[in-house]
Amino acid sequence: MKGSNAGTLRGTRPVDSHLKAERIQSLLGRLPGWEASEGNAAVRRTYRLPDVTSALAFVQYVGTLARSSGQNPDLRLHANEVTVILAGPGAAGLTEADLELARLLDQR
């Protein structure tokens, strides 16, 4: 691509490239509790909260973070457990942005 929009999508934000399996495993080593799934196309973690009310608040927190970073996580709520699944755009592979969101979620 040529010009000032190189590396961006419609000139708005950088296009994230998909990570290779070795890089994913290296980054997951810094994210305890997260695991690769779907052939390294996604990462997942289940959070156990004190009760369903806390779990619902956590879902809201994930949604707020995801919206601000342009991510679309898959969230699964079961009683006091929330499973977060992060996958790259179109589920074609993980990006640095996916793993950054995982890191941010762990800082709550």
C-alpha positions as CSV (number, residue, x, y, z in Angstrom):
1,M,0.0,0.0,0.0
2,K,1.2,3.5,-0.8
3,G,0.4,6.8,0.7
4,S,-0.5,8.0,4.2
5,N,-3.1,5.2,4.7
6,A,-0.6,2.4,4.5
7,G,-1.1,-0.1,7.3
8,T,-4.5,1.4,8.2
9,L,-8.1,0.5,7.4
10,R,-9.8,3.5,5.7
11,G,-7.2,5.7,7.5
12,T,-8.7,5.1,10.9
13,R,-6.6,2.6,12.8
14,P,-3.7,0.3,12.1
15,V,-4.6,-3.1,10.7
16,D,-3.6,-5.8,13.2
17,S,-1.7,-8.7,11.7
18,H,-2.4,-12.2,12.9
19,L,0.0,-13.7,15.3
20,K,2.0,-16.9,14.7
21,A,1.6,-19.8,17.1
22,E,5.0,-19.3,18.7
23,R,4.2,-15.6,19.5
24,I,0.8,-16.6,20.9
25,Q,2.3,-19.1,23.2
26,S,5.0,-16.7,24.3
27,L,2.4,-14.0,25.1
28,L,0.1,-16.5,26.9
29,G,3.0,-17.3,29.2
30,R,2.5,-13.8,30.6
31,L,-1.3,-14.2,30.9
32,P,-2.0,-16.9,33.6
33,G,-5.3,-18.5,33.2
34,W,-5.7,-17.8,29.5
35,E,-5.4,-20.7,27.0
36,A,-5.3,-21.0,23.3
37,S,-8.3,-22.5,21.7
38,E,-9.7,-23.2,18.2
39,G,-6.2,-24.0,16.8
40,N,-4.7,-20.8,18.1
41,A,-7.4,-18.7,16.4
42,A,-8.7,-17.7,19.8
43,V,-7.8,-17.4,23.5
44,R,-10.2,-18.1,26.4
45,R,-10.4,-17.7,30.1
46,T,-13.1,-18.5,32.7
47,Y,-13.4,-16.0,35.5
48,R,-15.1,-17.2,38.7
49,L,-16.8,-14.4,40.6
50,P,-18.4,-14.4,44.1
51,D,-22.0,-14.4,42.8
52,V,-24.2,-13.9,39.7
53,T,-24.5,-10.1,40.4
54,S,-20.7,-9.8,40.4
55,A,-20.6,-11.9,37.2
56,L,-23.0,-9.5,35.5
57,A,-21.0,-6.5,36.6
58,F,-17.9,-8.2,35.1
59,V,-19.7,-8.7,31.8
60,Q,-20.5,-5.0,31.7
61,Y,-16.8,-4.2,32.5
62,V,-15.7,-6.5,29.6
63,G,-18.2,-4.8,27.3
64,T,-16.9,-1.3,28.2
65,L,-13.3,-2.3,27.6
66,A,-14.1,-4.1,24.4
67,R,-16.1,-1.2,23.0
68,S,-13.3,1.2,23.7
69,S,-10.7,-1.0,22.0
70,G,-12.9,-2.0,19.0
71,Q,-13.0,-5.7,20.1
72,N,-15.9,-8.1,20.0
73,P,-15.4,-10.8,22.6
74,D,-17.6,-13.8,22.9
75,L,-19.0,-13.8,26.5
76,R,-20.6,-16.8,28.2
77,L,-22.3,-16.4,31.5
78,H,-23.2,-19.3,33.7
79,A,-24.2,-18.5,37.3
80,N,-21.1,-16.9,38.8
81,E,-18.7,-17.8,36.0
82,V,-17.9,-15.7,32.9
83,T,-16.0,-17.2,30.0
84,V,-14.3,-14.7,27.7
85,I,-13.2,-15.8,24.3
86,L,-11.1,-13.4,22.2
87,A,-10.6,-14.0,18.5
88,G,-9.2,-11.8,15.8
89,P,-11.3,-10.1,13.2
90,G,-13.5,-12.7,11.4
91,A,-12.0,-15.3,13.7
92,A,-9.2,-15.6,11.2
93,G,-6.5,-15.4,13.9
94,L,-5.4,-13.7,17.0
95,T,-3.9,-10.2,17.0
96,E,-1.9,-8.2,19.5
97,A,-5.0,-6.3,20.3
98,D,-6.8,-9.5,21.4
99,L,-4.0,-10.3,23.8
100,E,-3.8,-6.7,25.0
101,L,-7.5,-6.9,25.9
102,A,-6.8,-10.1,27.8
103,R,-4.1,-8.3,29.8
104,L,-6.4,-5.4,30.6
105,L,-9.1,-7.8,31.8
106,D,-6.7,-9.4,34.2
107,Q,-5.9,-6.0,35.7
108,R,-9.4,-5.5,37.1
